[in-house]
Amino acid sequence: MITEQLTLDTAAGSMPTWVYHPGIEGPHPLVMYLMDAPSIRPALHDMASRLATAGYYVMMPYLFYRGGPYREFGTSDEDMHARRDLMATVTPTGILDDAAAMLRHAEADPAADTSRFGAVGFCMSGGLTLAIAKAYPGRMQAAASIHGAWMVREGADSPHLDLERATAEVYLGWCDNDPTAPLTDRDTLLAALTDAGIVHTIDFYADAVHGYAPAGERHHRAASEQHWERVHDMFLRRLLRPA
């Protein structure tokens, strides 16, 4: 496994980014791996590495870079407040600059295949995968939102709008009693995907809570492992061995 930490230049500043890909000869399909609100931490590094071992060129950017340099967060009140402020800097419009920077780097790396790519987003980044899919129709082939937050929001860049521009297959992992993803948002998004003709799958969990995928106090083993099965299946069909 090859692991590299680098810094990518965007219109908004310098974005720390981690890259993982197999050591065997490529190129390997690009996957953008987008962090959740607790930020990049060992659990996400492990997950990005796990995905890369299946044959992908995984890029995981630090999306809070607009609010300051990379840092790890704890569970103190001070850290929680700082994290809330930083979350406001991550938007469906801003992610397009970030995606463009990742693509520029991957296009120059012979280990990466960018002719078709995918994205996985957790929590605040779930809807960002749809924003990228709308910006790169035909090229972005798969989008996974895992316990995504604010999938339906005010503003013209809401993830649920203009989905007819996208061609990616979409997977959604959704849990009940999630204040960031109420059932009305689920129904609105599913209707929008259907109206746009987007192939999509949803798993709905009544027994898992928001944040179930990464290791930690909210981890739900069955739901987390099912998300891995769904992502691997979709990426295998859409990226690694497309028909």
C-alpha positions as CSV (number, residue, x, y, z in Angstrom):
1,M,0.0,0.0,0.0
2,I,1.3,3.4,-1.0
3,T,0.4,6.3,1.4
4,E,1.2,9.9,0.8
5,Q,0.4,13.2,2.4
6,L,0.5,16.3,0.2
7,T,-1.0,19.8,-0.1
8,L,-3.2,20.8,-3.0
9,D,-3.7,24.4,-4.1
10,T,-7.3,25.6,-4.6
11,A,-8.9,29.0,-5.2
12,A,-9.5,29.1,-1.4
13,G,-6.1,28.1,-0.2
14,S,-3.9,25.1,0.6
15,M,-5.8,21.8,1.2
16,P,-4.0,19.0,3.0
17,T,-4.8,15.7,1.3
18,W,-3.9,12.1,1.9
19,V,-3.6,9.6,-1.0
20,Y,-3.8,5.8,-0.7
21,H,-3.4,3.3,-3.5
22,P,-2.1,-0.2,-4.1
23,G,1.5,-0.8,-4.7
24,I,0.8,-3.0,-7.7
25,E,0.8,-1.6,-11.2
26,G,-2.2,0.7,-12.0
27,P,-3.8,2.8,-13.0
28,H,-6.5,2.6,-10.3
29,P,-9.8,4.3,-10.5
30,L,-10.0,7.5,-8.5
31,V,-12.3,7.7,-5.4
32,M,-12.7,11.0,-3.5
33,Y,-13.1,10.1,0.2
34,L,-14.8,13.0,2.0
35,M,-14.5,13.4,5.7
36,D,-17.3,13.8,8.3
37,A,-17.7,16.5,10.8
38,P,-15.4,15.0,13.4
39,S,-12.6,15.6,10.8
40,I,-9.8,13.3,9.7
41,R,-8.7,10.9,12.4
42,P,-7.3,7.4,12.6
43,A,-10.7,5.8,12.0
44,L,-11.0,7.6,8.6
45,H,-7.4,6.8,7.7
46,D,-8.1,3.1,8.3
47,M,-11.3,3.3,6.2
48,A,-9.6,5.1,3.3
49,S,-6.8,2.5,3.4
50,R,-9.3,-0.4,3.4
51,L,-11.0,1.0,0.3
52,A,-7.6,1.5,-1.5
53,T,-6.6,-2.2,-0.9
54,A,-9.6,-3.2,-3.1
55,G,-7.9,-1.5,-6.1
56,Y,-8.7,2.2,-5.9
57,Y,-6.7,5.5,-5.9
58,V,-8.2,7.1,-2.8
59,M,-7.9,10.8,-2.0
60,M,-9.0,12.2,1.4
61,P,-8.9,16.0,1.7
62,Y,-9.0,18.0,4.9
63,L,-12.1,20.0,4.0
64,F,-11.8,22.5,6.9
65,Y,-8.8,24.1,5.4
66,R,-10.7,27.3,4.6
67,G,-11.0,27.9,8.3
68,G,-7.3,27.3,9.2
69,P,-4.5,24.7,9.1
70,Y,-5.0,21.0,9.6
71,R,-5.8,19.9,13.2
72,E,-7.2,17.0,15.0
73,F,-10.2,17.5,17.2
74,G,-11.0,16.1,20.6
75,T,-14.4,16.0,22.4
76,S,-14.0,19.1,24.6
77,D,-16.6,21.9,24.4
78,E,-14.0,24.2,22.9
79,D,-13.2,21.7,20.1
80,M,-16.9,21.0,19.5
81,H,-17.6,24.8,19.1
82,A,-14.6,25.2,16.7
83,R,-15.8,22.3,14.7
84,R,-19.2,23.7,14.3
85,D,-17.8,27.0,13.0
86,L,-15.6,25.1,10.5
87,M,-18.5,23.0,9.2
88,A,-20.0,26.2,7.9
89,T,-17.1,26.6,5.5
90,V,-17.8,23.3,3.8
91,T,-20.5,23.8,1.0
92,P,-21.8,22.1,-2.1
93,T,-20.4,25.0,-4.1
94,G,-16.9,25.0,-2.4
95,I,-16.5,21.3,-2.9
96,L,-16.3,21.8,-6.7
97,D,-13.0,23.7,-6.3
98,D,-11.7,21.0,-4.0
99,A,-12.7,18.3,-6.5
100,A,-11.1,20.1,-9.3
101,A,-7.8,20.2,-7.3
102,M,-8.0,16.5,-6.6
103,L,-8.6,15.8,-10.3
104,R,-5.7,17.9,-11.4
105,H,-3.3,16.0,-9.1
106,A,-4.7,12.6,-10.0
107,E,-4.6,13.3,-13.7
108,A,-0.8,13.9,-13.4
109,D,-0.2,10.6,-11.5
110,P,0.2,7.5,-13.6
111,A,-1.1,5.4,-10.7
112,A,-4.6,7.0,-11.1
113,D,-7.3,6.5,-13.6
114,T,-9.6,9.6,-13.8
115,S,-11.6,8.7,-16.9
116,R,-14.2,7.5,-14.4
117,F,-14.3,8.1,-10.7
118,G,-16.4,7.9,-7.6
119,A,-16.9,9.6,-4.3
120,V,-17.9,8.6,-0.8
121,G,-19.1,11.2,1.7
122,F,-19.9,10.9,5.4
123,C,-22.2,13.2,7.5
124,M,-21.7,16.8,6.2
125,S,-20.1,15.4,3.0
126,G,-22.8,13.1,2.0
127,G,-24.5,15.7,-0.2
128,L,-21.2,16.9,-1.5
129,T,-20.9,13.7,-3.5
130,L,-24.1,14.6,-5.4
131,A,-22.7,18.1,-6.0
132,I,-19.6,16.6,-7.6
133,A,-21.7,14.2,-9.6
134,K,-23.7,17.0,-11.1
135,A,-20.5,18.8,-12.1
136,Y,-18.9,15.8,-13.8
137,P,-21.6,13.9,-15.7
138,G,-20.4,10.9,-17.6
139,R,-17.1,11.0,-15.8
140,M,-18.3,10.5,-12.2
141,Q,-19.9,7.1,-12.1
142,A,-20.7,6.4,-8.5
143,A,-21.7,8.5,-5.4
144,A,-22.2,7.1,-1.9
145,S,-23.6,9.2,1.0
146,I,-23.2,7.5,4.3
147,H,-25.4,9.0,7.1
148,G,-25.4,12.2,5.0
149,A,-26.5,15.4,6.7
150,W,-28.4,18.4,5.2
151,M,-29.1,16.6,1.9
152,V,-32.0,19.1,1.4
153,R,-31.1,22.6,2.2
154,E,-31.9,26.2,1.3
155,G,-30.0,27.6,-1.7
156,A,-29.6,26.9,-5.4
157,D,-26.7,24.5,-4.6
158,S,-28.8,22.1,-2.5
159,P,-27.7,18.5,-3.3
160,H,-31.3,17.5,-4.2
161,L,-31.6,20.0,-6.9
162,D,-30.8,19.7,-10.6
163,L,-30.0,16.0,-10.4
164,E,-30.8,15.5,-14.0
165,R,-27.3,16.9,-14.7
166,A,-25.8,13.8,-13.0
167,T,-25.2,10.3,-14.4
168,A,-23.7,8.6,-11.4
169,E,-25.3,5.7,-9.6
170,V,-26.1,6.8,-6.0
171,Y,-26.1,4.8,-2.8
172,L,-27.6,6.3,0.4
173,G,-27.2,5.0,3.9
174,W,-29.9,6.6,6.1
175,C,-30.8,6.3,9.7
176,D,-34.0,7.0,11.6
177,N,-34.1,9.8,14.2
178,D,-31.3,11.8,12.6
179,P,-31.9,15.5,13.2
180,T,-29.5,16.3,10.3
181,A,-31.5,14.1,8.0
182,P,-35.2,14.0,8.7
183,L,-37.5,11.6,6.9
184,T,-39.0,14.5,5.0
185,D,-35.6,15.1,3.5
186,R,-35.2,11.5,2.6
187,D,-38.5,11.5,0.8
188,T,-37.7,14.7,-1.0
189,L,-34.3,13.4,-2.1
190,L,-35.6,10.0,-3.3
191,A,-38.3,11.7,-5.3
192,A,-35.7,14.0,-6.9
193,L,-33.5,11.0,-7.8
194,T,-36.4,9.2,-9.3
195,D,-37.6,12.2,-11.3
196,A,-34.0,12.7,-12.6
197,G,-33.8,9.0,-13.7
198,I,-30.8,8.4,-11.4
199,V,-30.2,4.7,-10.5
200,H,-30.1,4.7,-6.7
201,T,-30.3,2.4,-3.7
202,I,-31.1,3.3,-0.1
203,D,-30.6,1.4,3.2
204,F,-32.7,2.7,6.0
205,Y,-31.7,1.8,9.6
206,A,-34.0,2.1,12.6
207,D,-31.4,0.7,15.0
208,A,-28.3,2.6,13.9
209,V,-27.6,6.2,14.6
210,H,-25.9,9.0,12.7
211,G,-22.2,8.3,12.6
212,Y,-22.6,4.5,12.4
213,A,-19.9,3.8,9.8
214,P,-16.5,4.8,11.4
215,A,-15.1,3.2,14.5
216,G,-16.1,5.1,17.6
217,E,-18.9,5.3,20.2
218,R,-21.6,5.5,17.5
219,H,-20.3,2.6,15.4
220,H,-22.9,0.0,14.4
221,R,-21.1,-3.1,13.1
222,A,-23.9,-4.5,11.0
223,A,-24.8,-1.1,9.3
224,S,-21.2,-0.3,8.8
225,E,-20.4,-3.6,7.2
226,Q,-23.4,-3.3,4.9
227,H,-22.2,0.1,3.7
228,W,-18.9,-1.5,2.8
229,E,-20.7,-4.2,0.8
230,R,-22.8,-1.6,-1.0
231,V,-19.9,0.6,-1.8
232,H,-17.7,-2.3,-3.0
233,D,-20.5,-3.6,-5.2
234,M,-21.3,-0.2,-6.8
235,F,-17.6,0.7,-7.3
236,L,-16.8,-2.8,-8.8
237,R,-19.6,-2.4,-11.4
238,R,-19.1,1.3,-12.1
239,L,-15.3,1.9,-11.7
240,L,-13.2,-1.2,-11.5
241,R,-14.9,-3.5,-14.0
242,P,-17.4,-1.4,-15.9
243,A,-19.5,-3.2,-18.5
